[in-house]
Amino acid sequence: MSEPTHPDLHPAGDPLYWSRDMALLGGLVCLQAPMIGPLFFGVKLGLLYILATGIMGALTGAVLGWMVGATLSGPGRRWPLSMMILIGPFIGLMWGCTVGAVSSVALPGSHNLFSAEGFVLSTAIAGIAGSLQFGWFWFPYAWLRVKKRTSWPLVLFAITLGMPLGFLSTVSFLFINDLFRPFDWLIF
C-alpha cells in the first residue's frame, strides 16, 4: 500500500496502516505473553488458550488500529497532547481486557473452564499487558505516522517485547493481588 497522495487527507497516517500494524503487534505479542505462565509460573494454560489470545489480539488490534488512526486523522487531531498521552494506557487496558476476557473461554478444563477465577485472571493480566504495551507504543507510532516516517522498526521492537511484557504484567498482577489481600474482608 502506498501513502495517501493528499497530505491533509490523513494527518496521522492512513487508518489501514494503523490497522495492519496493530493487528501484527496484537497478534504476535498476545501469542508470546501468555507463554510466560507455563515457562515461569508452572500454570497450565494450554495451546488453545495461547492461540486464542493471538487470534483475539490480531482481530482486536486491527479494529483498534483503524479506530485510533481514523480518530487521530479526524476529531482527535485537535485534542490536547496531555489528554492523548494519558488516554493511551486506558485504551490499552480496554484492549487487553477484551482479549483476556474473550480468550478465557479457551482455558483448559482442568482449571474450571468457565470459572470466575480463570476469567478474572485472564482479563486482569491481559489488561495490564495491554495498558503497558499500548501506553508506551501508540505515541511514538503516531509521531512516526504524522511525520511520514517508516514505522516498521518500532513495530518490530514492540513485538519483541511480548514475553517480557507477559512476565511484567503477571508479576504486577501478583504484586497488586498481594497488596490488597489484607482487605479481602472488606469485599465479601
C-alpha positions as CSV (number, residue, x, y, z in Angstrom):
1,M,0.0,0.0,0.0
2,S,1.2,3.5,-0.7
3,E,0.7,6.5,1.5
4,P,-2.2,8.8,0.6
5,T,-1.3,11.4,-2.1
6,H,-3.0,14.3,-0.4
7,P,-1.1,15.3,2.7
8,D,-4.2,16.6,4.5
9,L,-6.2,13.5,3.9
10,H,-4.8,11.5,6.8
11,P,-2.6,13.7,9.1
12,A,-1.9,10.7,11.4
13,G,-1.4,8.3,8.6
14,D,-3.9,6.1,6.8
15,P,-6.0,4.1,9.2
16,L,-5.3,1.0,7.2
17,Y,-1.6,1.2,8.1
18,W,-2.6,1.6,11.8
19,S,-4.9,-1.4,11.4
20,R,-2.2,-3.6,9.8
21,D,0.5,-2.7,12.3
22,M,-1.8,-3.0,15.4
23,A,-3.0,-6.4,14.1
24,L,0.6,-7.6,13.8
25,L,1.5,-6.1,17.2
26,G,-1.6,-7.5,19.0
27,G,-1.4,-10.9,17.4
28,L,2.3,-11.6,17.9
29,V,2.5,-10.1,21.4
30,C,-0.6,-12.0,22.5
31,L,0.9,-15.2,21.3
32,Q,4.1,-14.6,23.3
33,A,2.9,-13.0,26.5
34,P,0.8,-16.0,27.8
35,M,3.7,-18.4,27.3
36,I,5.2,-16.8,30.5
37,G,2.6,-18.6,32.6
38,P,3.8,-22.2,31.8
39,L,7.5,-21.2,31.5
40,F,8.0,-19.3,34.8
41,F,5.0,-20.0,36.9
42,G,4.1,-23.6,36.1
43,V,0.5,-22.6,35.1
44,K,-1.0,-24.9,32.5
45,L,-2.8,-22.6,30.1
46,G,-2.9,-24.9,27.1
47,L,-2.1,-24.3,23.5
48,L,-5.8,-23.5,22.6
49,Y,-5.7,-20.6,25.1
50,I,-2.4,-19.2,23.7
51,L,-3.7,-19.5,20.1
52,A,-7.0,-17.8,21.2
53,T,-5.1,-14.9,22.7
54,G,-3.1,-14.5,19.5
55,I,-6.1,-14.5,17.3
56,M,-8.1,-12.1,19.5
57,G,-5.0,-9.8,19.8
58,A,-4.8,-9.7,16.0
59,L,-8.5,-9.1,15.4
60,T,-9.0,-6.5,18.1
61,G,-5.7,-4.9,17.1
62,A,-6.9,-4.5,13.6
63,V,-10.1,-2.8,14.8
64,L,-8.4,-0.7,17.4
65,G,-5.7,0.4,14.9
66,W,-8.3,1.5,12.4
67,M,-10.3,3.4,15.1
68,V,-7.2,5.2,16.5
69,G,-5.9,6.1,13.1
70,A,-9.3,7.4,11.9
71,T,-9.8,9.3,15.2
72,L,-6.3,10.9,15.1
73,S,-6.9,11.9,11.5
74,G,-10.3,13.4,12.3
75,P,-11.5,14.9,15.5
76,G,-8.5,13.7,17.6
77,R,-6.0,15.9,15.9
78,R,-7.5,18.9,17.9
79,W,-7.3,17.2,21.3
80,P,-4.7,18.4,23.8
81,L,-1.5,16.4,23.7
82,S,-1.6,15.8,27.5
83,M,-5.0,14.2,27.3
84,M,-3.9,12.0,24.4
85,I,-0.8,10.8,26.3
86,L,-2.9,10.0,29.4
87,I,-5.6,8.1,27.5
88,G,-3.1,5.7,25.8
89,P,-2.7,3.4,28.8
90,F,-6.5,3.4,29.4
91,I,-7.2,2.4,25.7
92,G,-4.5,-0.4,26.1
93,L,-6.2,-1.5,29.3
94,M,-9.5,-1.9,27.5
95,W,-7.8,-3.7,24.6
96,G,-6.0,-6.1,26.9
97,C,-9.1,-6.8,29.0
98,T,-11.1,-7.5,25.8
99,V,-8.5,-10.0,24.6
100,G,-8.2,-11.6,28.0
101,A,-11.9,-11.9,28.7
102,V,-12.8,-13.4,25.3
103,S,-9.8,-15.7,25.4
104,S,-10.6,-17.0,28.9
105,V,-13.2,-19.3,27.3
106,A,-10.3,-21.3,25.9
107,L,-8.7,-22.0,29.2
108,P,-8.1,-25.7,29.9
109,G,-10.9,-27.7,31.6
110,S,-8.6,-28.7,34.5
111,H,-8.8,-25.0,35.6
112,N,-12.6,-24.8,35.6
113,L,-13.1,-23.6,32.0
114,F,-15.8,-21.1,32.8
115,S,-14.8,-20.3,36.3
116,A,-14.8,-16.7,37.6
117,E,-11.2,-17.1,38.7
118,G,-10.0,-18.0,35.2
119,F,-11.9,-15.1,33.7
120,V,-10.6,-12.6,36.2
121,L,-7.0,-13.8,36.0
122,S,-7.0,-13.8,32.2
123,T,-8.8,-10.4,32.0
124,A,-6.7,-8.7,34.6
125,I,-3.3,-9.9,33.4
126,A,-4.1,-9.2,29.8
127,G,-5.4,-5.7,30.8
128,I,-2.2,-4.9,32.5
129,A,-0.2,-6.1,29.5
130,G,-2.4,-4.1,27.1
131,S,-2.0,-0.9,29.2
132,L,1.8,-1.2,29.3
133,Q,2.1,-2.0,25.6
134,F,-0.3,0.5,24.1
135,G,0.6,3.1,26.7
136,W,4.2,3.4,25.5
137,F,3.8,2.4,21.9
138,W,1.0,4.5,20.4
139,F,2.5,7.9,20.8
140,P,5.9,7.2,19.1
141,Y,4.0,5.3,16.5
142,A,1.6,8.2,15.9
143,W,4.6,10.6,15.7
144,L,6.2,8.4,13.0
145,R,2.9,8.2,11.1
146,V,2.4,12.0,11.3
147,K,6.0,12.7,10.1
148,K,5.5,10.1,7.3
149,R,8.5,8.1,8.5
150,T,8.9,4.4,8.4
151,S,7.3,2.7,11.4
152,W,8.3,-1.0,10.9
153,P,11.4,-0.8,13.2
154,L,9.2,0.4,16.1
155,V,6.6,-2.2,15.4
156,L,9.3,-4.9,15.3
157,F,10.8,-3.7,18.5
158,A,7.4,-3.7,20.2
159,I,6.7,-7.2,19.1
160,T,10.0,-8.4,20.6
161,L,8.7,-7.2,24.0
162,G,5.9,-9.8,24.1
163,M,7.5,-12.2,26.6
164,P,9.0,-9.6,28.9
165,L,5.6,-7.8,28.8
166,G,3.9,-11.1,29.8
167,F,6.3,-11.5,32.7
168,L,6.0,-7.9,33.9
169,S,2.2,-8.0,33.7
170,T,2.0,-11.3,35.6
171,V,4.3,-10.1,38.3
172,S,2.4,-6.8,38.5
173,F,-0.8,-8.7,38.9
174,L,0.6,-10.9,41.7
175,F,2.0,-7.8,43.5
176,I,-1.3,-5.9,43.3
177,N,-3.2,-9.0,44.4
178,D,-0.9,-9.4,47.4
179,L,-1.1,-5.7,48.2
180,F,-4.9,-5.9,48.5
181,R,-5.1,-9.3,50.2
182,P,-5.4,-7.8,53.7
183,F,-8.6,-6.0,52.6
184,D,-10.4,-9.1,51.3
185,W,-12.7,-9.0,54.3
186,L,-14.0,-5.6,53.0
187,I,-15.1,-7.0,49.7
188,F,-17.0,-10.1,50.8
